[in-house]
């Protein structure tokens, strides 16, 4: 699932509008970060893949076939934008996540009746998932001025959610969650059109050089060595826990596929861990905002 979709996105991005390519790159970064969150919460493997983004009428979102009758949604507001959108998840995916977090026997009702009211466990876990998604929407924002976002109320059935204005346009971004051989379900995030367009304008705006003093002769700097550190994981531990560590203890670091590359101590690249010619290596996935 992951490789095929990524190849499709890469081919489409080359021929698409550069602004759309920027949006897709941002959403792919969101998918990677949400995957790390799910893996950490569930102590199991999940693959989160950005599938597509399209402009839709706000009132169409909650009526989409995958979410209208069996979806769970949480309303989402944005600073400086008079729009209320939503984050949506299929009920079957939420059930799968609950099973991974609490254990299959404790996952809650599994009676194929996805139209029943949400249980307290489902509401609590759905809120955590939605909070993770919104957090990563902000953290993956490719400019230093990240937009303010806040969830409103509590998770509820999609049919109970109204986005405002109802006839306004939103960018609807779809994500698939599962494994290569099995799709667990989908999620959707609705973002204000003006917010996304501001992203493309800021990233694409050329940097103006107003003084010859600021020009740098890069040719003279090409031979300077820089230290690259591929960081597989980072963890904070209280001193008490650190003192208790003993040989044989296992310290979880999250998803070991994700690599953050530091250049002279500053985060510059996102990558995936791997191996080449019998030596440890990493594949570059994209650039990080050093700010």
C-alpha positions as CSV (number, residue, x, y, z in Angstrom):
1,X,0.0,0.0,0.0
2,X,2.7,2.5,1.0
3,X,5.1,2.1,-1.9
4,X,2.4,2.1,-4.6
5,X,0.7,5.3,-3.3
6,X,4.0,7.1,-2.8
7,X,5.0,6.3,-6.4
8,X,1.7,7.6,-7.6
9,X,2.0,10.8,-5.6
10,X,5.6,11.4,-6.9
11,X,4.5,11.0,-10.5
12,X,1.5,13.3,-10.0
13,X,3.5,15.9,-8.1
14,X,6.0,16.3,-10.9
15,X,3.3,17.4,-13.4
16,X,1.0,19.2,-10.9
17,X,0.9,22.8,-9.9
18,X,3.9,23.6,-7.6
19,X,1.5,24.9,-5.0
20,X,-0.3,21.6,-4.8
21,X,3.1,19.8,-4.6
22,X,3.9,21.9,-1.5
23,X,0.6,20.9,0.1
24,X,1.1,17.2,-0.7
25,X,4.7,17.3,0.7
26,X,3.3,18.9,3.9
27,X,0.6,16.3,4.2
28,X,3.0,13.4,3.6
29,X,5.0,14.8,6.5
30,X,1.9,14.9,8.7
31,X,1.3,11.2,7.8
32,X,4.8,10.2,8.9
33,X,4.4,12.1,12.2
34,X,0.9,10.7,12.9
35,X,2.3,7.2,12.3
36,X,5.0,7.7,14.9
37,X,2.3,8.8,17.4
38,X,0.1,5.8,16.7
39,X,3.1,3.4,17.0
40,X,4.1,5.0,20.4
41,X,0.5,4.8,21.7
42,X,-0.3,1.3,20.5
43,X,3.1,-0.4,20.9
44,X,2.4,-1.9,17.5
45,X,3.0,-1.3,13.8
46,X,0.8,1.0,11.8
47,X,1.4,2.5,8.4
48,X,-0.2,5.9,7.8
49,X,-0.2,7.1,4.2
50,X,-1.4,10.4,2.7
51,X,-3.7,9.4,-0.2
52,X,-5.2,12.6,-1.8
53,X,-6.2,16.2,-1.2
54,X,-9.0,18.0,-3.0
55,X,-11.2,21.1,-2.6
56,X,-14.7,20.2,-1.5
57,X,-17.8,22.0,-0.2
58,X,-17.8,21.9,3.6
59,X,-21.2,20.5,3.8
60,X,-20.2,17.5,1.5
61,X,-17.5,16.3,3.9
62,X,-19.8,14.8,6.6
63,X,-21.9,13.2,3.9
64,X,-19.0,11.2,2.3
65,X,-19.8,7.5,2.1
66,X,-16.9,6.4,4.3
67,X,-18.0,8.6,7.2
68,X,-21.6,9.6,6.9
69,X,-23.2,6.7,8.8
70,X,-20.3,5.1,10.7
71,X,-17.7,7.8,11.1
72,X,-16.6,9.6,14.2
73,X,-15.7,13.3,13.9
74,X,-14.3,16.2,16.0
75,X,-14.9,19.9,15.2
76,X,-11.7,21.9,14.5
77,X,-11.3,25.7,14.7
78,X,-8.4,27.9,13.5
79,X,-7.0,31.2,14.7
80,X,-7.5,34.1,12.4
81,X,-9.8,32.1,10.1
82,X,-13.6,32.3,10.7
83,X,-14.1,28.6,9.7
84,X,-15.0,25.5,11.6
85,X,-14.0,22.2,10.0
86,X,-13.5,18.7,11.3
87,X,-11.3,15.7,11.6
88,X,-13.0,12.4,10.8
89,X,-12.1,8.7,11.3
90,X,-13.9,5.6,10.3
91,X,-15.5,3.7,13.2
92,X,-13.8,0.4,12.2
93,X,-10.4,2.1,12.3
94,X,-11.1,3.6,15.7
95,X,-12.1,0.1,16.9
96,X,-8.8,-1.3,15.6
97,X,-6.8,1.4,17.4
98,X,-8.6,0.7,20.6
99,X,-7.9,-2.9,20.3
100,X,-4.2,-2.2,19.8
101,X,-4.1,0.2,22.8
102,X,-6.1,-1.8,25.3
103,X,-5.8,-5.4,24.1
104,X,-8.1,-7.3,21.8
105,X,-10.3,-8.6,24.6
106,X,-10.7,-5.1,26.1
107,X,-11.4,-3.3,22.8
108,X,-15.1,-2.8,23.5
109,X,-18.2,-3.9,21.6
110,X,-17.5,-5.8,18.3
111,X,-21.0,-6.4,17.2
112,X,-20.9,-5.0,13.6
113,X,-23.4,-2.3,14.8
114,X,-21.3,0.8,14.0
115,X,-24.4,3.0,14.3
116,X,-24.7,2.5,18.0
117,X,-23.8,5.4,20.4
118,X,-20.1,5.9,21.1
119,X,-18.9,4.3,24.4
120,X,-16.9,6.3,26.9
121,X,-13.8,4.4,25.9
122,X,-14.4,5.2,22.2
123,X,-14.8,8.9,23.0
124,X,-11.7,9.0,25.1
125,X,-9.5,7.2,22.6
126,X,-10.9,9.1,19.7
127,X,-10.1,12.4,21.4
128,X,-6.5,11.2,21.9
129,X,-6.2,10.3,18.2
130,X,-7.7,13.6,17.1
131,X,-5.4,15.5,19.4
132,X,-2.4,13.7,18.0
133,X,-3.5,14.5,14.4
134,X,-4.0,18.2,15.2
135,X,-0.7,18.4,17.0
136,X,1.1,17.0,14.0
137,X,-0.7,19.3,11.6
138,X,0.9,22.2,13.5
139,X,4.3,20.6,14.1
140,X,4.7,19.6,10.4
141,X,3.8,23.1,9.2
142,X,6.8,24.0,7.0
143,X,7.1,27.7,8.1
144,X,8.1,29.1,11.4
145,X,4.7,30.8,11.9
146,X,2.5,27.8,12.7
147,X,-1.2,28.4,12.6
148,X,-3.3,28.0,15.8
149,X,-5.7,25.1,15.8
150,X,-8.1,23.8,18.5
151,X,-10.6,21.0,18.8
152,X,-14.1,22.0,19.9
153,X,-16.3,20.0,22.1
154,X,-16.0,16.2,22.1
155,X,-15.8,13.4,19.5
156,X,-19.2,12.5,18.2
157,X,-20.9,10.7,15.3
158,X,-20.2,12.4,12.0
159,X,-23.9,13.0,11.4
160,X,-23.9,15.4,14.4
161,X,-21.1,17.6,13.1
162,X,-21.8,20.8,11.1
163,X,-18.9,22.7,9.5
164,X,-19.2,26.5,9.2
165,X,-19.8,28.1,6.8
166,X,-21.6,25.1,5.4
167,X,-21.3,26.3,1.8
168,X,-17.7,27.3,2.2
169,X,-14.8,25.4,0.5
170,X,-12.2,23.3,2.3
171,X,-9.2,21.2,1.4
172,X,-10.1,17.6,2.3
173,X,-7.0,15.5,2.9
174,X,-7.4,11.7,3.1
175,X,-5.2,9.2,4.9
176,X,-5.1,5.4,4.9
177,X,-4.1,3.5,8.0
178,X,-3.1,-0.2,8.1
179,X,-0.3,-2.5,7.0
180,X,1.0,-3.3,3.5
181,X,-1.3,-6.3,3.2
182,X,-4.3,-4.9,5.2
183,X,-6.2,-1.7,5.3
184,X,-7.6,-0.9,8.7
185,X,-9.5,2.2,7.7
186,X,-9.2,5.9,6.7
187,X,-9.1,9.3,8.2
188,X,-9.9,12.7,6.8
189,X,-8.8,16.2,7.7
190,X,-10.6,19.3,6.4
191,X,-8.5,22.5,6.3
192,X,-9.6,26.0,5.4
193,X,-8.8,26.9,1.8
194,X,-7.3,30.3,2.7
195,X,-5.0,28.7,5.3
196,X,-3.6,26.2,2.8
197,X,-3.2,28.9,0.1
198,X,-1.3,31.0,2.6
199,X,1.1,28.1,3.1
200,X,1.9,27.8,-0.7
201,X,2.4,31.6,-0.9
202,X,4.8,31.7,2.0
203,X,6.9,28.7,0.9
204,X,7.0,29.8,-2.8
205,X,7.8,33.4,-2.1
206,X,11.4,34.1,-3.2
207,X,13.8,35.5,-0.6
208,X,14.7,39.1,-1.6
209,X,18.4,40.0,-1.4
210,X,18.6,43.7,-0.8
211,X,22.3,44.2,-0.1
212,X,25.4,43.0,-1.8
213,X,26.9,42.5,1.7
214,X,24.5,39.6,2.2
215,X,25.7,37.7,-0.9
216,X,27.7,34.6,-0.1
217,X,30.2,33.0,-2.4
218,X,29.0,29.4,-2.0
219,X,31.7,28.0,-4.2
220,X,34.3,28.9,-1.6
221,X,32.3,27.1,1.1
222,X,31.7,23.8,-0.8
223,X,34.7,22.2,0.7
224,X,33.9,22.9,4.3
225,X,33.0,19.7,6.3
226,X,29.7,19.5,8.2
227,X,28.8,17.0,10.8
228,X,25.7,14.9,10.0
229,X,24.0,13.0,12.9
230,X,21.2,10.5,12.0
231,X,19.1,10.5,15.2
232,X,17.1,7.3,15.5
233,X,15.3,8.2,18.7
234,X,15.2,10.6,21.6
235,X,13.7,10.1,25.0
236,X,13.4,12.0,28.3
237,X,13.7,10.0,31.5
238,X,13.4,11.1,35.1
239,X,16.6,10.7,37.1
240,X,15.0,8.0,39.2
241,X,14.3,5.9,36.1
242,X,17.7,6.5,34.7
243,X,19.4,5.3,37.9
244,X,17.3,2.1,37.8
245,X,18.5,1.1,34.4
246,X,20.4,-2.2,34.4
247,X,21.9,-4.5,31.8
248,X,19.2,-6.2,29.9
249,X,16.6,-3.5,30.3
250,X,14.8,-2.4,27.2
251,X,14.2,1.3,26.6
252,X,11.5,1.9,23.9
253,X,12.4,4.7,21.4
254,X,9.3,4.6,19.2
255,X,9.4,3.9,15.5
256,X,12.9,3.1,14.5
257,X,12.1,3.6,10.8
258,X,12.0,7.4,11.3
259,X,15.3,9.3,11.3
260,X,15.9,12.9,12.0
261,X,19.2,14.2,10.5
262,X,21.0,17.0,12.3
263,X,23.5,19.1,10.4
264,X,25.9,20.8,12.7
265,X,23.4,20.2,15.5
266,X,20.3,21.6,13.7
267,X,17.5,19.4,12.3
268,X,17.6,19.7,8.6
269,X,16.3,16.4,7.0
270,X,13.7,13.7,7.6
271,X,14.6,10.2,6.6
272,X,14.0,6.4,7.0
273,X,16.5,4.1,8.5
274,X,17.8,1.2,6.3
275,X,20.9,-0.6,5.1
276,X,23.0,-0.5,2.0
277,X,25.9,-2.8,1.1
278,X,25.8,-4.2,4.6
279,X,26.2,-0.8,6.2
280,X,23.7,1.3,8.1
281,X,22.2,4.1,6.0
282,X,19.2,6.3,5.7
283,X,16.9,7.4,2.9
284,X,16.2,11.2,2.6
285,X,12.5,11.8,2.7
286,X,12.5,15.6,2.8
287,X,13.7,18.8,4.4
288,X,12.8,20.0,7.9
289,X,12.2,23.5,9.0
290,X,15.3,24.4,11.0
291,X,13.2,26.8,13.1
